[in-house]
Amino acid sequence: MAITIKPVTTKKDMKRFICFNYELYKDSPYAVPELYNDVRDTLDPEKNAAYAFCEAQAFIAYKVDKVVGRIVAIINHKANEAWGKKVVRFGWVDFIDDAEVVDALFATVEQWGRERGMNEVQGPLGFTDFDPEGMLIEGFDRMSTMVTIYNYPYYPRHMERMGYEKDADWVEYLLKTPDALPDKHARVARIVRERFGLKVIKYTSHRKLAKERGVAIFELLNEAYSHLYGYSALSMEQIQQYIKNYLPLLDLRLVPIIVDKDDNLVGFGILLPSLAQAFQKAKGFMFPFGWWHLLKALKWNNTETSEMLLVAVKPEYQGKGAVALIFEDIVPVHSKLGFKYSESNPELELNTKIQSQWDYFERENHKRRRAYMKKLQ
């Protein structure tokens, strides 16, 4: 049967686009459904500040009248300028195990990119690093997290069949909460405090955190992450959007802030109770009962696993032990709150500075994901 690819242009189209993911993974015990409103708002030019420097188009694949695949084509002009490339990204990609469907989806993205002067296609990536990225290539029998993509094992096989090649890999670790801070980190934390005058502070008010550190946190991210694969610096409009939407959700006990002797921000860590099981119970929707499952996970920590969302240190302090101060604060809090494990979430395999921090923890490299690349003719 012929495959038809149609652009998403209406609210009804968008509902089909989002709900295809739920239908495809409804029987998977490992997939974590994305929240419907988050996807809808991310793909809405009026609600996502990234559209100030991005253009995008979502597509749906149909076989007769049945949805059998989806994909989004994205051009991030800011990232392309920063990295000196002409790349069209693909993201939010899902498909049944059918070569005809997959070929039609990717041919559409490739042609969309060519028509706009692009000479390379890359992904899965979103508008920025704060969107899910990387196709799972190892760890298909492990629970996904709330910020990562889950996909079936046949996905990477189709990518290779179409001539897509590895562009970058991320690794993910499951870390066991130690009974006490490893001696190496305790020793390094003491040296860092004495040598550089750094210290950890904690906030008890989300409003105060947003007012005093909100902008600085995301500006530090832009500085610390600027050299990482495909990074797109956040604009002030995006920063304000993230402060408004996400800072209020944080458990401030799990947010150590590192400052110097002049109270300047040097680094931070942000962890959250894992929301993976709550997302599964919500099935993508906050109402009528999804909010309750999420609230329980956020407020009462009814999970034995946390997720590391962000860890960042100013470049001049990287490699000097500042991260040890974060561990010194987090490990006892983590244990007190009853967390037995923590998900590292994706780290670039070449980012050895971060991965070396896990050498003194009991850990398992349990997932790997990949960004693919293909030259456009």
HUQUI-V710892 format. One record per residue. N is the residue number from 1. RES is the residue in one small letter. PSI is psi in whole degrees, -180 to 180 (* if undefined). NEAR is the number of other C-alpha atoms within 8 Angstrom. Layout:
<<N	RES	PSI	NEAR> <N	RES	PSI	NEAR>>
This chain:
<<1	m	144	4> <2	a	146	5> <3	i	132	11> <4	t	131	9> <5	i	125	11> <6	k	139	8> <7	p	150	8> <8	v	118	11> <9	t	-14	6> <10	t	168	6> <11	k	-36	6> <12	k	-41	6> <13	d	-45	9> <14	m	-39	11> <15	k	-43	8> <16	r	-41	9> <17	f	-50	12> <18	i	-45	11> <19	c	-18	9> <20	f	-38	12> <21	n	-43	10> <22	y	-42	11> <23	e	-42	7> <24	l	-34	8> <25	y	16	8> <26	k	-25	6> <27	d	5	5> <28	s	128	6> <29	p	-6	5> <30	y	-24	10> <31	a	142	11> <32	v	113	13> <33	p	137	10> <34	e	151	9> <35	l	129	11> <36	y	-50	10> <37	n	-33	7> <38	d	-46	8> <39	v	-47	10> <40	r	-46	10> <41	d	-35	9> <42	t	-34	9> <43	l	10	9> <44	d	114	8> <45	p	-24	8> <46	e	-12	5> <47	k	-15	8> <48	n	114	11> <49	a	-17	10> <50	a	-20	10> <51	y	-9	8> <52	a	-25	5> <53	f	11	8> <54	c	155	12> <55	e	148	8> <56	a	157	8> <57	q	128	9> <58	a	145	11> <59	f	150	13> <60	i	138	15> <61	a	132	15> <62	y	141	13> <63	k	108	11> <64	v	-116	8> <65	d	9	5> <66	k	134	6> <67	v	127	10> <68	v	1	12> <69	g	164	15> <70	r	159	15> <71	i	154	14> <72	v	131	13> <73	a	133	14> <74	i	136	14> <75	i	115	12> <76	n	98	14> <77	h	-34	8> <78	k	-46	10> <79	a	-42	11> <80	n	-41	11> <81	e	-42	8> <82	a	-37	8> <83	w	1	7> <84	g	42	6> <85	k	167	7> <86	k	81	9> <87	v	135	13> <88	v	128	16> <89	r	154	14> <90	f	143	16> <91	g	177	13> <92	w	48	9> <93	v	129	10> <94	d	148	9> <95	f	155	10> <96	i	168	9> <97	d	78	7> <98	d	113	7> <99	a	-36	7> <100	e	-40	7> <101	v	-48	13> <102	v	-46	13> <103	d	-40	9> <104	a	-41	12> <105	l	-50	15> <106	f	-32	8> <107	a	-35	8> <108	t	-46	9> <109	v	-44	13> <110	e	-43	11> <111	q	-40	8> <112	w	-41	9> <113	g	-44	15> <114	r	-44	10> <115	e	-18	7> <116	r	17	6> <117	g	13	7> <118	m	149	12> <119	n	11	12> <120	e	145	11> <121	v	142	15> <122	q	141	14> <123	g	-175	13> <124	p	130	15> <125	l	159	15> <126	g	-158	14> <127	f	-42	11> <128	t	180	11> <129	d	-11	11> <130	f	2	6> <131	d	156	9> <132	p	139	10> <133	e	154	13> <134	g	126	14> <135	m	131	14> <136	l	127	16> <137	i	-13	11> <138	e	144	8> <139	g	33	9> <140	f	-17	12> <141	d	23	5> <142	r	146	8> <143	m	133	9> <144	s	178	11> <145	t	174	12> <146	m	-14	10> <147	v	8	7> <148	t	167	11> <149	i	135	11> <150	y	141	11> <151	n	159	10> <152	y	159	7> <153	p	-21	9> <154	y	-15	7> <155	y	-57	10> <156	p	-28	10> <157	r	-39	8> <158	h	-36	10> <159	m	-45	11> <160	e	-39	9> <161	r	-36	7> <162	m	0	7> <163	g	12	7> <164	y	141	10> <165	e	160	9> <166	k	131	9> <167	d	-38	9> <168	a	151	10> <169	d	147	12> <170	w	147	12> <171	v	155	14> <172	e	140	13> <173	y	145	12> <174	l	116	12> <175	l	134	13> <176	k	134	10> <177	t	121	13> <178	p	159	10> <179	d	-30	5> <180	a	161	6> <181	l	129	11> <182	p	142	9> <183	d	-39	6> <184	k	-45	7> <185	h	-38	12> <186	a	-42	11> <187	r	-44	8> <188	v	-41	10> <189	a	-41	13> <190	r	-42	8> <191	i	-42	8> <192	v	-42	14> <193	r	-44	10> <194	e	-40	8> <195	r	-41	6> <196	f	-5	7> <197	g	29	9> <198	l	155	12> <199	k	162	10> <200	v	134	11> <201	i	156	8> <202	k	149	9> <203	y	151	10> <204	t	-5	6> <205	s	122	7> <206	h	-39	11> <207	r	-43	7> <208	k	-40	9> <209	l	-47	10> <210	a	-43	11> <211	k	-44	7> <212	e	-30	7> <213	r	-10	10> <214	g	-57	10> <215	v	-42	11> <216	a	-36	8> <217	i	-47	10> <218	f	-29	10> <219	e	-36	9> <220	l	-39	13> <221	l	-46	10> <222	n	-40	10> <223	e	-46	9> <224	a	-30	11> <225	y	1	9> <226	s	-29	10> <227	h	-4	6> <228	l	156	6> <229	y	119	6> <230	g	14	7> <231	y	138	11> <232	s	115	11> <233	a	137	9> <234	l	137	11> <235	s	167	7> <236	m	-34	6> <237	e	-41	8> <238	q	-43	11> <239	i	-47	11> <240	q	-35	9> <241	q	-46	9> <242	y	-39	9> <243	i	-45	12> <244	k	-43	8> <245	n	-31	8> <246	y	-32	8> <247	l	-37	10> <248	p	-17	9> <249	l	-10	7> <250	l	144	12> <251	d	106	10> <252	l	-15	11> <253	r	-21	9> <254	l	26	13> <255	v	80	13> <256	p	135	15> <257	i	126	13> <258	i	129	14> <259	v	158	14> <260	d	-174	12> <261	k	-18	8> <262	d	12	5> <263	d	22	6> <264	n	141	7> <265	l	128	11> <266	v	-33	12> <267	g	174	14> <268	f	163	14> <269	g	144	14> <270	i	118	12> <271	l	156	13> <272	l	150	12> <273	p	140	11> <274	s	130	12> <275	l	10	11> <276	a	-50	11> <277	q	-35	8> <278	a	-40	11> <279	f	-39	17> <280	q	-42	11> <281	k	-34	8> <282	a	-25	13> <283	k	33	10> <284	g	-10	12> <285	f	137	10> <286	m	-28	9> <287	f	146	6> <288	p	-22	6> <289	f	-3	8> <290	g	-38	15> <291	w	-33	10> <292	w	-42	7> <293	h	-40	12> <294	l	-40	12> <295	l	-43	9> <296	k	-42	10> <297	a	-39	14> <298	l	-41	12> <299	k	-31	7> <300	w	6	7> <301	n	48	10> <302	n	50	6> <303	t	151	9> <304	e	5	9> <305	t	139	11> <306	s	167	13> <307	e	133	13> <308	m	114	13> <309	l	-48	10> <310	l	139	8> <311	v	126	9> <312	a	143	11> <313	v	141	13> <314	k	142	11> <315	p	-39	7> <316	e	-13	4> <317	y	-3	10> <318	q	139	9> <319	g	6	6> <320	k	9	6> <321	g	7	11> <322	a	-33	14> <323	v	-26	8> <324	a	-30	11> <325	l	-35	14> <326	i	-46	14> <327	f	-40	10> <328	e	-36	12> <329	d	-43	10> <330	i	-40	10> <331	v	-51	12> <332	p	-35	10> <333	v	-44	10> <334	h	-46	11> <335	s	-43	12> <336	k	-36	7> <337	l	-2	7> <338	g	13	7> <339	f	128	13> <340	k	-23	9> <341	y	165	11> <342	s	137	13> <343	e	127	12> <344	s	-24	12> <345	n	173	13> <346	p	136	10> <347	e	133	11> <348	l	134	10> <349	e	-25	9> <350	l	-3	4> <351	n	74	8> <352	t	-22	7> <353	k	-43	7> <354	i	-47	8> <355	q	-29	9> <356	s	-21	7> <357	q	-21	7> <358	w	-2	10> <359	d	-25	7> <360	y	13	7> <361	f	153	10> <362	e	123	10> <363	r	163	9> <364	e	125	7> <365	n	94	9> <366	h	-3	11> <367	k	153	13> <368	r	140	14> <369	r	162	13> <370	r	142	14> <371	a	131	15> <372	y	159	13> <373	m	146	12> <374	k	135	10> <375	k	140	7> <376	l	133	9> <377	q	*	3>>
